[in-house]
Amino acid sequence: MNNSISLIGVPSDIGASDRGASMGPEALRVAGLAETLTKQGLSVSDIGDVSGPKNPELPPVEGYRHLQENIDWAKNIQDAIYKELNSGKLPIMMGGDHAMSIGSIAAVTRYCAEQNKPVCMIWIDAHADFNTNETSPSGNIHGMPVAVATGYGHPDLLSVGHAVPMIAPENVYQVAIRSVDKNEKLLVIESGISVYDMRRIDEIGIRQTMQDILHDVAEKGAHLHVSFDVDSLDPAIAPGVATTIPGGLTYREAQLCMEIIHDSGLMGSMDIVEINPALDTNNSTAKIAVDLTASLFGRQIFPIHSLYQGE
């Protein structure tokens, strides 16, 4: 895994109904994301915040809320992350609501297309985020980024990427899903993406889940993009999100998930999204996100091979 990290703040909540995710990047900074990764021996640069339109707080038009504003943000994010990838860095997008991942996915897939390298994406989230204007009950674009990435949605959203689809549906793996809108389910099933919802995780465990996914990614020789929505965690440990859904990943499940991704050495880019300090307690959700990111970049209780040589 690349040890040269770029932190990119995306202070926007324009893809959601609830305000507050725009404060997420600063919450991660206050929680010590850069300092934590630096202590692990990584080279970390915080390049500041991407800018974009202000949130006009308008109702949906033709099933999309703030369509042009989201497109503008996505283009600016794509430019910033693409620049860091070209500089040999591993970018971490600090969101911001999950609509902002349209820009990060566009950057990663564009960069990898130029390198003739496939892209796989692990989407760790309570929600499938596979809505379109025809299926979304709210029109919020933070419920649409996986659909957009795999070729479903408004033509102007799709045009943000280098190609349609940006990423092949069979290269998308969703983890911790437990809230999917009625009509959205049909699109998810039809698309061919791999879904490890909470029932499946309960049945086979997080270890088998991640091993199955990462074996597939390794077989494809792909760049791995990890998009981590903190609402994937159970609200008991991560209250600072706008869309709390009971029954999420426990602390240990989430940490093991991150540790196994690190052990694979496959990750090349990352999103951390949907932290809402306005709904949090003592910045606890940002702190747990930093803690889990530390595990994703190699923090261990003990060096694994020093204890488990007999296995």
Secondary structure, 3 states (H helix, E strand, C coil): CCCEEEEEEECCCCCCCCCCHHHHHHHHHHCCHHHHHHHCCCEEEEEEECCCCCCCCCCCECCECCHHHHHHHHHHHHHHHHHHHHCCCEEEEEECCHHHHHHHHHHHHHHHHHCCCCEEEEEECCECCCCCCCCCCCCCHHHCHHHHHCCCCCHHHHCCCCCCCCCCHHHEEEEEECECCHHHHHHHHHHCCEEEEHHHHHHHHHHHHHHHHHHHHHHHCCEEEEEEEHHHECCCCCCCCCCCCCCCECHHHHHHHHHHHHHHCCEEEEEEECCCHHHCCCCHHHHHHHHHHHHHCCCCCCCHHHHCCCC
